[in-house]
Amino acid sequence: MTDFVSIPESPQFWGTALYVVGVFGLCALMLILSHLLGGRSSARARNEAFESGVVSGSPEKLRLSAKFYLVAVFFVIFDVEALFLYAWAVSVREAGWMGFIEAFIFIFILGASLVYLVRIGALDWAPQARKARRLREEQT
């Protein structure tokens, strides 16, 4: 006889099976409860899209400022660098001083780029209002 344990007898199988059954059971319970407790609507707006409280009858060609796109790109850039720093933090002991120096250079470049963005006004939401306020302060 061998010490081979069949899959249905292993504790990992039963733990995983219990988890999967629990997940599907919880999903089914939420669907059933939402059907039973949810309100019924026969209004015309029932089948219209609901986008975070914004009325769906808004104009199709809504123009957004390029500032929003720039901020989105900056967010992606600085968010991805955070991922690199998390990965570095996990392996900091194995990297040693050389890894520390590399991470410091990386952080320095990111800090310099952030300072550059602030100095050119890329993160300034109201540059005209700030300029007008400075002019008023200089005139008084």
Buried (B, 14 or more C-beta within 10 A) or exposed (E): EEEEEEEEEEEEEEEEEEEEEEEEEEEEEEEEEEEEEEEEEEEEEEEEEEEEEEEEEEEEEEEEEEEEEEBEEBEEEEEEBEEEBEEBEEEEEEBEEEBEEEBEEBBEEBEEBBEEBEEEEBEBEEEEEEEEEEEEEEEE
